[in-house]
């Protein structure tokens, strides 16, 4: 039993164990190429308490410096970013329903699992792994596939999700597809190769989304040939989305096709840019039945609740109008479902569902509707809470795919 396994097993049993042995175990793993990336990931996301302990150990200075810098940067992201929810399983048999419930309760998610036999028993031995990886390990055991960008996630039996994926903190990057394109011009015929990634994140994380910009350090096939063209063409402009959605794609362009003899892409390594708000303005609006409109001023903008219209069959629709002092803010503004919360009787919280959005960059305005669903209880919310993301900060998220089969 490794030091890390012993510590995590003790944590599962409820014994009071300090962070120190965990940090020591990960520090040791930093020395091995096979475990280095995961150990660095865990140390970064254990945060400043782990850093204090790590600085007392014999760690390569460059590695320590990069961990220190990323911890400090993550702290600047505030409530928009946080460490992954982690899970450990001790190898004892448990039924599928229990395993999935542990993930639902720990990560604050809901799975649709009506088609599954939840009484089937499985044994998993996993140590301190993030939510997405834990879900994938359970799905492998139980032959379940799912589409990670759906909210809620629908779990379907019969086969395993086969697309390659990598994990970093609360983020998962899926290699969604490999695309070979033939581009015909008057002068020549070019074969272009494209790798499409899909980026998803845990529920408590609230980025604006990928920018589409990627820094590639290595793309090779199993013959050893590099697939990166030089110079690489810049990525095309991303469309201005009105809604922040999970599961946004990033295309790796400027690649040549693998050689005819190759059976695998040996390595795809680099970083992608994930954009976060520089700050978030919190706004609360009490709903007055006799006059369901309101105006709230925030720094550099005015938010107006223009209407709140009950719908007896499903809930209510709230229409908002946001006017920025600087019209450039309206051009890049995006609202997300996690940014709107309806508070009903008994302080029950319901996430808003975004309906329509529109923007007028010249006037510096962004309008959107949010739908409240009462789930058959025929009650209206008493308050709406909104998160208004402002500004932009870029976080570089690393990825490394290995031995991807060419089909």
N, C-alpha and C positions, 0 to 999 in steps of 0.2 A: 504494500500500500504506500503510495507516495505521500509526501508531506501535505500537499494540497488536498488529496483525497481524504486523508485523515482529518484535516481541519474541517472540511465541508461536511463530512459524516457527523462530526461532533456538533456542528451547527444545526444539522437536521434533528439531532436528538435533544436540542435545546440547551446544551452546555454553553456556559459563557466563555467564548473563545475570542481573544483579541484579534485585531486585524494583522498584527505583526507576522504570524506564521504564513498567512496568505501572501503578504507582500514578499516575504523571503522566498517562498516557493516560485512566485512569478519572476522575481529577480533572477533566480537560478535559470529559469526557462528562457530568459533573454539571451543567454549564452549559446543556445542551440538554434540552428537555422530552422529546424522543423517546428519549433514552438515559439519562436521569437515574436512573430506578428501577433499571435493571439495573446501572448503574455503582455506585450506592449498595450494592446487594446484594453485588456482588463485593468492594467495599472492606470492608464489614462482615465478610465471611467470609474475607478474607485475614488478618484479625486484627490483633494488636498490632504486629507488624513493619511492616505497611502503614500503621498509624496514625501511627507515629513519622515516616514519610516524608511522609504527608499533612499533618501539622501544619506542615511547612516550606513548603507551597505556598499559593497564593492561593485559598482555599476559603471560600465563604460561611459565616460563623460558625455560623448555626443548623444547617446541614447537617453541619458538622464536629462540632458538639456532639452531634447525634443519633447520628452514627456512633460517636463515642467512647463514648457511653452504652450503645449496643447491644453493642459489643465487650466492654465491662466486664461487662454482664449475661450474655452468652453464656459468658464464662469461669466464672461462678458455677455453670453447669449441669454442669460437669465432663464425665465420660465419657458422659453421656446425650445430649450434643449435640456437633456438630462441623461443620466446613466441608464443602461438597459435594465429592464426587469429580468432578473436571473433566476434559474431553476436548477435544482439538483434532485436526482432520483437514485435511491440506494440499491437498486437491482431486485427489489421485492416485486412479486406479481401484483398488479392492480388492474381493475377493469378499465376499459377505455373511457367510460364516462367519468370516472374519478380522475384519470390523467388529464383529460381535457378540462375538467372543472378547475383543476389546480392552475392551469394556464389562464382560464377566464378570470378567476378571482385575483390572481397575481398581477395580470397585465391590464385588467379593467376592460376586457373585450367580451364579445358575445359571438359564439359560433352557431351556425345553423347546421345541425347534425341529425336531422330527422331520418335520413336514409341509412344511418350507421347502426350496427349492432353494438350498443354501448356496454353489453355484458361481457364481451370478449376480454380475456385477460392477457396482459403483456408485461414483460419485465424489462425495465430500462435502467441502465447505470450511467448516469450523466452527472458531471460535476460543474456547477457554476457556469451554465451556458445561457446565453441571452434568449429572449422570448422566441424570436423567429427560428433560431436553431433548434430550440426545444420542440416547437411545433413541427418542424420538418422531421425530427427524429421520431416523434410519435407517429407521424403520417407514414414514414417508411415502414415502421413496424406493422401498422394496421392497413397498409395498402390504400392510403387515402390521398386524393389530390385536391388542390384548392387553387384559386386565383388570388394572389396576395393583395391586389389593389381593391378588392371588393370590401365594402364595409356595410353590414357585417360580413364576415368570411363564411362562405358556404363550403362545408366539408363533404366530399363525395367519395364513396367507396368504389373499389374495383381496380385502381391502379395508383402508382406513385407519381407525384410531380417530378418529372425527369429533368427539368431545365436547370442548368448549373447555377449556383448561387453562392455568394460570399457574404459575410457578416462583419459589421464594424459598429460596435456600441449598439445603439438602438436602431441602426439602419441596416437594411438588407438590400443587396444589389443582385438582380436576377439577369442572367444572359438570356434575353427573351428570344432572339432569333439571329441567324446568320443569313445575310442576303447578298447574293452575287448579281450584279447588274451589268448589262452591256450598254455602253454609251456610244452611239454612232454619230460621227460628224462627217463633213465632206472630206476631211484629210485622213481620218483613221477611225479604227474601232477600238475603244478602250474597255477593258474589263475592270469594273470597280467592285470593291468588296466592302461590306458594311456590317458592323456588329451592333445590334440594338440592345441596350441595357434598360432595365426597368428598376427604378429606385422607389423603395417603400420604407416606412418608418413606423415605430411604435406609436400608440395612440397619444401618449403624453408629450410627444415631440411635435413641434409646429413650425416647420420651415416654410418659406415661400415656394420652394421647389428648386429643382436643378436649373442652372443657367444654360446648360447645353455645352458648356466649355469643358474640355477634358485635356489633361496632360498625360500623354502616353509615354511610358519609359521602355516598354518592351512588348512586342507582339510577334511571336514566332510560331512556325509550324513544327511538326516533329522531325523534319529533315534538318532543322537548325536555321532555315531561311527566315530573315526578318520580313515582316509583311507591312512595315511602315514605309510609306512613300515620303520622300524628302524633295522639296518642302511640302509639308502637309497643308492642304487647303483649309482655310478657316471654316468653322461651322456656320451654317446658314442661320438667319435670325429666327428666334423662336416666336411663335404667335403670341400676342398679348392675351393671356387667359384672364377671364374675370373671376374664376373660382379656383382656389387652391385645392387640388385633388391629390390623393395618394396614388402612387403608381405612375408617375410621370416618366417618360422615356428619354433616353440620351443616346444619340447615334455616334458611334466611333467611325468616322469617315477617314478618307485619305489612306486607305489600305489596299494592298494588292492581294489577289486571291492566293490561297495556299497552293503549293505545287501539286501536280497531278499524282505524285507518288505518296503524298502525305495522307495519313489516316486521322490525325488529330491536330488541333491547335494546341501547341505545347504550353504556351503562356500568354496571357493578356494581363498586363500590369500597368497601373497608373493611378491617377486621382481624378475625381470629378468634382465640380464646384456645386455645392449645395447652398442656396441662398437663404439667409435668415433675416428677420426684421432687426434693425438696430435697437428698436425699443417697441413696446406695446402699450397703447393707451387703453385703460379699462374704463368702460362707460356703463352706467346702470340707468335704466329707464323704468319708472313705475308706470304701469298701465292704468289709466283712469277711464272707467267705463263711460262716463259722461262726455269725456273729451280725449279720445285715444290718440293724441298727437303730442309731440314733445320736441324741444330743441336743446341740444347739449353742445357747448363750446369746449373744444380741446385745443391744445397748442397747435396753431397753424391750420386749423380746420373747424368746420361746424358740421355736426351730425344731426339730422332731422328725421324723426319718426313721422312720416307723412300720413300714414293710415294704419289702422289695425282692424282687420275685417274678419269677424268670426265666420266659420263655415261649419254648420251643425253636423255635417256628415263626417268630417275628419279633423277639424281643429280651427285654425285661424291663419291668416296671411298678414305679415307685417311688411310694410314698404318703407325703405330707408333711402335717404338722399344725403350724400357726403360731399361737401364742397371744401376743396383745399385752397389755401392762400397761394401756394405755388402750383400752377397747373401741371408741372412736370410730375408731381406726386400722383396725380390721377392717371397718368399714362402707364405707370407700372403697378398700380394698386391691384391687389387680389384679396378676396375674402374667402375664408374657409369655413367648413361646417363646424369645426371646433371653435370658431370665433364667435359663435352665437349660441346662447343658452337661455332657455325659457324656464322660469321658476314658477312652479304651480303651488297649489295648497300643500301645506306640510313640508315646504321647501323641497318638494320633488323636482328634480332637474331633468330637463329634456333638451337634447341637442337639436338645434335648428337645421332644417333642410333648405339649402339654397335653391330658389326657383330661377328667376331671370336676373340678369345683370346687364348694365349698359354704362358706357362712359362717354364723356365729352371732354376731350383733352383741351380744346380751346377754352372752354369755360372752367376747367379744373374740377369737374364733377364726376362722381361715380354713384350709380343708383343700383339697388338690389332689393329683392324680396326674400324674406325668410319665412318658411312654413313651420307652424307648430302643429304637431299631431297629438290629439288627446287620448289615443289608444282606447276609444270607446267609453271613456269616463265622463264625457260631456262637461269638462271643466276647463276654464280659461286660465292662462297664466296671470300672475300678479306683477311680474317683473321680467324684463329682458336684460341680459348682461352681454355686452359685446367686448371683444378684443379687437382693437384697431391697430394692425401692424404698420409701423412707420420706418422708413429708411431701409438700408440694406447692408448686410455683412456677409462675407463669403467664408464658408468653411470647406476645406478640401478634404474629401472623404476617399481614403485609399481603397483599392480593390486589386485582387490578384486571382485570376482564374487559371487553373492548371489542367492539362490533359482533357480538353473538350473534344468529344468525338465529332467527327465530320460525317454527316449522314446524307 
